[in-house]
């Protein structure tokens, strides 16, 4: 115990995992720090936080565990939008709290960095960005 990184290990006894609302605040803050050009492609984007993906999503994606998916984009991407299309639902990013927290517990990354990665990944792939483009966007946020 002498080599513990925490001066007072009992100080952690009141620590808890972020709630859905707290994770939403983190995600909204991270999204607000993304480059303006990137955020402008997401006009009207709604960020939704749930504990897990629905059974329907798991079945549609062929996933075996609700922990296999950290986030999901649902909507119509920029390349597919049409001015003549009827009114559509807003684009949404779903972040799944429990899988994100599970991933966080198993990796040496900050929670904010994981949320940033999931947001950029879900938005970026849908808009046809390459992994290099998404890495540059993540780096720009710091």
Secondary structure, DSSP 8 states (H G I E B T S, - for coil): -TT-SSS-GGGGGG-----HHHHHHHHHHHHHTS-HHHHHTTTT-EEEEESS--HHHHHHHT-S-TTS-SEEEES--GGG--TTS------EEEEEHHHHHHHHHHSSS-HHHHHHHHHHHHHHHHTT--HHHHHHHHHHH-
